[in-house]
Amino acid sequence: MTDENYAGAAEFIDAVKVTGGKSENIEDLTALEDQVTVLLNGVTVTSQVATSSNLDELGAGYVITEGLCKDVKSVHTDGNTNTVYVTSDSVTENFRKIQNKTAATQTGTSGGVEYADAATASKRKAIATVKAPHVIESDIEIGIDDIYRATKEIISDLWVKTGGVHCSVLFREGGEIVAVMTDVGRHNTVDKVVGSAILNGIDLNKCFLGCTGRQPYGMVKKCMNAGIPIIISKAASTADGIRLARESGITLICFARGERFTVYSNPQRVRGVKTDQ
């Protein structure tokens, strides 16, 4: 399991707390945000706001979840500039479009990026019409009780103390926790747990993901590119996120709270769930 590194992730801020009309001076632990840049084979592929912890994992995960390469050869971070340098011998067409400056990267609220042709970017098709480039095939199964247990584990110390970050947890099929990561951006938490798995040689096809955040198209796409077959979220999805999960073979479980949850796609991976689909 990769432990979370909180260094540089939060600081105490003076504040006044009012409860029942009574005021008190407090020191409130507050999440920090920084600008982080990721380079793949010397080419800048993103510059975004993130929590400046576990940046090796962030960089390694980002290039995988955004479909820029198939594996990671090396990764290192310059902590002075929050720059992550990743190398790979298996870059994809998406990366070559960025490298050759023929792509217009378009980012939505989900954090996902679409690599549209620069000449026609303004005319790109609606997300709902975009087909999944590949389908995840995995024999992993989980039970209803596994989902209940996993839901309780989708939490981190920093998430509890600040309320200002998201959390993702990566589990093996039997429920063992592989990695727990937090960040101010929900998409970054997915990148970090994926990066942890990549750097530790863990087969993502045999894992499932737990998240605190919503699961719109871009979040589901990250799991599709990483090859993660099951997503469990405490929050909602979107119509486009659900459509992509169905097309890409991902089991998408949302509103996982206490002993209830909703399965939106590929319920055959959840033992004990009866369905007419």
C-alpha angles and dihedrals in degrees: 000000000000112000120223117251112216097183108128092004101107144004137194116260127191112246143155116242118203119200122172090345093307120117130213134175112240143175104233121198106231131188118248126219128201139178110258126189125200123199124192115199089343095309121114108238100170144003110191147148114271144145107271097232129101090012095161087060091045093054096043091048096045096058090050099043092047091052095242096131141000099231142007121243098182142346135190135165131221099216093194093063101022089238120150119204115202128179129195138173093206109060120166136223090266090061093046089054090056092043092051092041092237094121132082108207111215118192126195131194090278093066093241120131129221115208100213126176106269093228095054103028094118090054098047117139121263114269090247091067096049112107124219109259092216142005123237113232115194135149093211116132132183132190131231091255089052089058092049091051094044092050090058090052096053091099140091136197093246091048090053095045099045107024084207103098139062125235134212126187125195117209134190116232092267092053099262111148112241100178141352118202136173132194141157087251119062091210090054091058089058091049090051097051091044090049090050090054093047093050091048097046096246118159105238090195087071095049138077130212131229120198139179093206137079119276109225123160097284094051093049089047090057091057091045092054091046093049097240108156101196132044123188116189132179088211139054133282130214132242090256092047091052093047091052092048090053094048096044097047097249121146103226117198119180139172088039101173126146107320099341136081141154123234112209102175144020097003091176089091092063112080113219097024112123117208141167091212 
